[in-house]
Each structure stands twice: as C-alpha cells, then as structure tokens.
Amino acid sequence: MRKSPLVSIVVPTYNGADLLRTCLTLLLSSVSHRKDIEIVVSDDGSVDTTAVVLAEFGDAITSVRSVENRGFASACNAGAAAARGGSFVFYNTDLEPEPQWLDELVLYADAHPQAKVIGCKLLFPDGRIQHAGCVLCADGYPRHVYAGLPADHEVVNRSGPVSIVTGACMFLPRDWFEQMNGFDTWFTNGYEDVDLCFRVTEGGGEVHYCHRSVLTHLASATREGRTAEFAESERRFVERWGHRRPDDFDRYLRDGVLEVVYGKYFPFQLRVSPEVAAVVDSGDSSFGALMAELHDVRRANVALRLDASVGRAEASGERRSPLG
C-alpha cells in the first residue's frame, strides 16, 4: 500500500493563548498515532502570552512569528512557507477534532486525486451541522449549506464535489497551494478561503467535501472585533467574483431537497423539503392571473390557426388525417 505523504498542519493564531493551548493539546492527541505529521503554528503578531504557550509544547510543534498582525491569509502563507509537508491542512484554533479526522482526509485525498481542496464536516458544539460545504447563493454571497441540520442527516453524509469549503479546516496538496500563490492577502480575515476555492476550480482542480472527517467548530471565535476588515473583504469579494454564476439551487436539486415539476404550461410546481426552505405566500396573485390570461390567448390563437387551416383544406378539397 502506498505510504501516505507527510502532512503539515498549519495553525494560524493571533492573541488567543488559552484557545491555542487547548487546540494544540487536542490536536496532538488526535494525531499521536501518526509519524508522518508536523504541526506548524503561525503566530500572526500576538502580544499576549502566545509565546509562553508555544514554549510549553517544545519540539512537538514548529512555530513561526510575524512581527505584526497581517491577517489570516498572511499567517497561513507564512506557516506554509515554513512547513515541509507534501500536503497542507490549514487548521483553526477553535476546532475540536474527532478520532481519525486526519486519517479520513488523507484517505479521501489518496482516493480522489482530482480533489485539490478538501473540506471537512464541522459541527456546532450542540452537534448540529455548521459546515457541509458552501454554496454561492442567488444574492451573490457564499453561505454554509444545511447549517443547523442534524449531523446524521442524509444530505450532509455524502462526500463529493462542492463549489466551496471553509478554510477553518482545509486540505490542499503543496503543489496546488503554491501554484495558486497561496491565500490572496488582498483579503483580510474574510473570503480568503472562498477566493482560493474559486481560483482552484478555474485552474482545473476540484473542491470536495469529506463527510467522514469530523470536527467541532466554535465558529468565528477568532474573528471578534474585526467587522470592518470583514466588510472590506466582502466588498472585494463582490468586486472580483460578482460575475460568478450562483450554484445554490444546483446543490439543492442534486441533493433531492428541491424538485421542479413541469406541466404543459407555466407556472411549474416546486416541491421543497421543509427542513431547508419555507414557502412564503406574498398574497400577490398578479403573476398567476397573468399566466392564466396568456394561456387563454394561446388557446385562442391555436383555435384561430386551426380554423384557418381547415378552411384552406376545404377550399382545396384536401383531406386531413384525423391525427392532425
């Protein structure tokens, strides 16, 4: 059996010493059975006791430090530059891993070489789904799909291609990360992961979701007080990717939670799972009335054309088939 490649787990951190201590303790325990792993902590200019925490772990980890706080993308890129692995896992400090989470990621990557970015199943602390892949919605913004559903729901337990996965826990081969020039530092603490996924797919790679790799995520625990940076990244995301076609309904149709039922005429019918959508009646019947009027006009037009055709046939003595 082919030996798994060395994986570098890159952990960006900034001013979260206590969270980092818990993170590293749990992370080291979860991968203690593997000898092909390194952990690289990228300290993005912390001014708290992060250096003290890192010293507690000694040679079990490698660390790099920025002299100033530059943001998530820069921290990840700096950690990757110091890492030796043939593949990277970018790993947030607010994660709690389940057993075999990394083994499942590596196995999935080996079995799906076309997958150049792979994300995990992330849970809220109460056990519900936080991340099962993301979609680009009709309003132009990405969102977590199926957030809040039970972790054992059928639709979140299907690994395979998706358009976006979160950078909270993201696997990439080194060669593809370097080919993309890493995370784009034009973004600061928001949308770096979405941008990287889109650039990978435009470069011919695939983005996948691996439902067997499971972690709990204390979502956004590391982003408090950075709303202005996030808003600017959001503006830049729209500037770069506002042209991209939404894929949210593609995902819903593929997963069978949305069905379109067509008749001979409009309006068609939508059947949607109540777990993912609520149907809101606006009380505006104008569209339905308009479609009914158009149907009447169409039927009248067909009748007129038929009468004219019959008249021409009778005038010429032509016999018509009873099947028309």
C-alpha positions in Angstrom: 0.0 0.0 0.0 1.3 3.4 -0.9 2.6 5.3 2.0 0.7 8.5 2.9 2.5 11.7 2.2 3.8 13.9 5.0 1.1 16.4 6.1 1.9 19.7 7.6 -0.9 21.0 9.8 -0.7 24.8 9.7 -2.3 26.6 12.7 -2.7 30.4 12.3 -3.1 32.2 15.6 -3.4 35.7 17.0 -3.9 36.8 20.6 -5.7 33.6 21.7 -3.2 31.9 24.1 -5.7 29.9 26.1 -7.6 28.8 23.0 -4.3 27.9 21.3 -3.2 25.7 24.3 -6.5 23.7 24.2 -6.2 23.5 20.4 -2.7 22.1 20.4 -3.4 19.6 23.2 -6.4 18.1 21.4 -4.7 18.3 18.0 -1.6 16.5 19.2 -3.6 13.8 20.9 -5.7 13.2 17.7 -2.7 12.6 15.5 -0.4 10.9 18.0 -0.6 7.6 16.2 0.9 9.1 13.0 4.6 9.6 12.4 4.3 11.5 9.1 2.8 14.7 10.6 4.2 18.0 11.6 2.4 20.9 13.2 3.4 24.4 12.3 1.9 27.3 14.4 2.0 30.7 12.6 1.8 33.4 15.2 0.4 36.5 13.4 2.0 39.1 15.7 0.4 38.1 19.0 1.0 40.4 22.0 -0.4 38.2 24.7 1.1 35.1 26.2 1.1 33.0 23.0 4.9 32.7 23.1 4.7 31.1 26.5 2.1 28.6 25.4 4.2 27.7 22.3 7.2 27.0 24.6 5.1 24.6 26.6 4.9 22.2 23.7 8.6 22.2 22.9 9.7 20.1 20.0 6.2 18.7 19.4 5.5 21.8 17.2 7.3 24.2 14.9 6.4 27.9 15.1 7.0 31.0 13.0 6.1 34.5 14.0 5.2 37.7 12.2 6.3 41.0 13.8 2.9 42.5 13.2 -0.6 41.3 12.7 -1.3 40.9 9.0 -4.4 38.7 8.9 -5.5 35.1 8.2 -4.1 34.8 4.6 -0.7 36.1 5.6 -0.5 33.8 8.6 -1.4 30.7 6.6 1.0 31.6 3.9 3.8 32.1 6.4 3.1 28.8 8.0 3.1 27.0 4.7 6.4 28.6 3.7 8.0 27.1 6.9 6.3 23.7 6.5 8.0 20.6 5.0 4.9 18.6 4.1 3.8 17.4 0.7 0.3 18.5 1.7 -1.2 21.1 4.0 -4.1 21.2 6.3 -5.0 24.7 7.4 -6.5 24.4 10.9 -8.3 26.9 13.1 -7.5 27.2 16.8 -11.3 26.9 17.6 -11.6 23.3 16.5 -12.0 20.1 18.5 -11.2 17.0 16.4 -12.9 13.6 16.5 -10.8 10.5 16.2 -9.4 9.6 12.8 -10.3 13.1 11.3 -7.0 13.4 9.6 -6.8 9.7 8.5 -10.1 10.2 6.7 -8.9 13.3 5.0 -5.7 11.6 3.8 -7.6 8.5 2.6 -10.0 10.7 0.7 -7.2 12.7 -0.9 -5.5 9.4 -2.0 -8.7 8.1 -3.5 -9.7 11.3 -5.3 -6.6 12.8 -6.9 -8.7 15.3 -8.8 -9.7 16.9 -5.5 -7.3 19.8 -4.9 -9.1 21.3 -2.0 -10.9 19.1 0.6 -13.1 20.3 3.4 -14.5 18.5 6.5 -17.8 18.1 8.3 -17.8 20.7 11.0 -20.3 20.7 13.9 -21.6 23.3 16.2 -21.0 22.4 19.9 -24.5 21.1 20.2 -23.8 18.5 17.5 -25.7 20.2 14.6 -24.1 20.9 11.2 -22.0 24.0 10.9 -20.3 23.2 7.7 -21.0 20.6 5.0 -19.7 22.6 2.1 -20.8 26.0 1.0 -22.7 27.4 -2.0 -22.8 30.7 -3.8 -26.3 32.0 -3.3 -28.6 33.8 -5.7 -27.8 37.1 -4.0 -24.1 36.7 -4.9 -22.8 35.8 -1.4 -21.5 32.4 -0.2 -23.2 30.6 2.7 -22.9 27.3 4.6 -25.3 24.8 3.1 -27.5 22.8 5.5 -26.2 24.6 8.6 -28.3 23.6 11.6 -29.4 20.2 10.3 -28.7 17.1 12.4 -25.2 15.6 11.8 -26.7 12.3 10.8 -29.0 13.8 8.1 -28.6 12.0 4.8 -27.7 15.1 2.8 -24.7 16.0 4.9 -23.3 12.5 4.8 -22.4 12.4 1.1 -18.8 13.2 0.2 -18.0 14.6 -3.2 -17.6 17.7 -5.3 -18.8 21.1 -4.0 -18.0 24.6 -5.0 -16.6 25.9 -1.7 -15.3 24.6 1.6 -14.3 26.6 4.6 -10.7 27.4 5.4 -11.4 26.5 9.1 -10.1 23.1 8.2 -8.9 22.7 4.6 -6.6 20.2 2.9 -4.5 21.1 -0.2 -1.6 19.4 -1.9 1.5 21.6 -1.6 1.9 21.9 -5.4 -1.6 23.3 -5.9 -1.2 25.7 -3.0 2.0 27.0 -4.5 0.5 27.1 -8.0 -2.2 29.4 -6.6 0.4 31.5 -4.8 -1.4 30.6 -1.6 -4.2 32.6 0.0 -4.6 36.1 -1.5 -3.6 38.7 1.0 -5.8 41.2 -0.8 -8.5 39.8 1.6 -8.1 40.3 5.3 -9.9 37.9 7.7 -12.8 37.1 5.3 -13.4 35.4 2.0 -9.8 34.2 1.5 -11.0 30.6 1.5 -13.8 31.2 -0.9 -11.5 33.0 -3.3 -8.9 30.2 -3.1 -11.6 27.6 -3.9 -12.8 29.6 -6.9 -9.2 30.1 -8.2 -8.5 26.3 -7.9 -11.6 25.4 -9.9 -10.7 28.0 -12.6 -7.3 26.4 -12.7 -8.8 22.9 -13.4 -8.9 21.4 -10.0 -11.9 20.3 -8.0 -13.1 21.2 -4.5 -14.5 18.3 -2.4 -16.3 17.8 0.9 -15.3 14.7 3.0 -18.1 13.9 5.4 -16.1 11.3 7.3 -13.6 13.8 8.6 -15.4 15.4 11.6 -14.5 18.2 14.0 -16.5 20.5 16.2 -16.1 24.2 15.4 -16.6 27.1 17.7 -17.5 29.2 14.7 -16.0 32.7 14.4 -14.4 32.5 17.9 -11.3 34.0 16.4 -12.9 36.9 14.5 -14.4 39.0 17.2 -13.9 42.8 16.8 -12.8 42.6 13.2 -16.1 43.6 11.5 -14.5 46.4 9.5 -11.9 44.2 8.0 -14.6 41.6 7.1 -16.7 44.2 5.5 -13.8 45.4 3.3 -13.1 41.8 2.3 -16.8 41.3 1.4 -16.6 44.4 -0.9 -13.5 43.0 -2.6 -15.1 39.6 -3.0 -18.1 41.1 -4.8 -15.7 43.1 -7.0 -13.7 40.0 -8.0 -16.4 37.3 -8.1 -19.7 39.2 -8.6 -19.9 37.8 -12.1 -19.9 34.2 -11.0 -23.0 32.1 -11.5 -24.8 31.0 -8.3 -24.9 27.3 -7.6 -27.2 27.0 -4.5 -30.1 25.6 -6.4 -27.9 23.3 -8.3 -26.9 21.8 -4.9 -30.5 21.5 -3.7 -31.6 19.9 -6.9 -28.7 17.4 -6.9 -29.4 16.5 -3.2 -33.1 16.0 -3.9 -34.3 18.6 -1.3 -35.8 20.6 -4.2 -37.8 19.3 -7.1 -39.2 21.1 -10.1 -42.4 19.6 -11.5 -43.3 20.8 -15.0 -46.7 20.6 -16.6 -47.7 21.6 -20.2 -47.8 25.2 -19.3 -46.5 27.6 -16.7 -46.5 28.1 -13.7 -44.4 25.0 -12.8 -44.6 23.5 -9.3 -41.8 23.5 -6.7 -41.5 20.7 -4.2 -39.1 21.6 -1.4 -38.1 19.9 1.9 -39.4 21.9 4.8 -36.1 21.3 6.5 -34.3 23.6 4.1 -36.9 26.1 3.0 -40.2 27.8 3.9 -42.7 28.8 1.3 -43.9 32.3 1.8 -47.2 33.4 0.2 -46.8 37.1 -0.8 -50.5 37.4 -1.4 -49.8 38.8 -4.9 -51.9 36.8 -7.4 -51.0 39.1 -10.4 -48.5 36.6 -11.8 -50.9 33.7 -11.7 -53.6 35.9 -13.3 -51.2 37.0 -16.0 -50.2 33.4 -16.8 -53.9 32.4 -16.9 -54.5 35.2 -19.4 -51.6 34.2 -21.5 -52.9 30.6 -21.6 -56.3 31.8 -22.8 -54.6 33.9 -25.5 -52.5 30.9 -26.6 -55.6 28.6 -26.7 -57.5 31.2 -28.8 -54.5 31.6 -31.1 -54.3 27.8 -31.7 -58.0 27.7 -32.4 -57.8 30.5 -34.9 -54.9 28.8 -36.7 -56.8 25.5 -36.8 -59.9 27.2 -38.2 -57.8 28.9 -40.9 -56.1 25.6 -41.8 -59.4 23.8 -42.0 -60.8 26.5 -44.2 -57.9 26.3 -46.6 -58.2 22.5 -46.7 -61.9 22.6 -47.6 -61.3 25.2 -50.3 -58.7 23.0 -51.9 -60.5 19.7 -51.4 -57.6 18.4 -49.3 -58.3 15.6 -46.9 -56.6 15.8 -43.5 -55.5 13.0 -41.2 -57.6 12.6 -38.1 -54.3 12.7 -36.1 -53.7 16.2 -37.4 
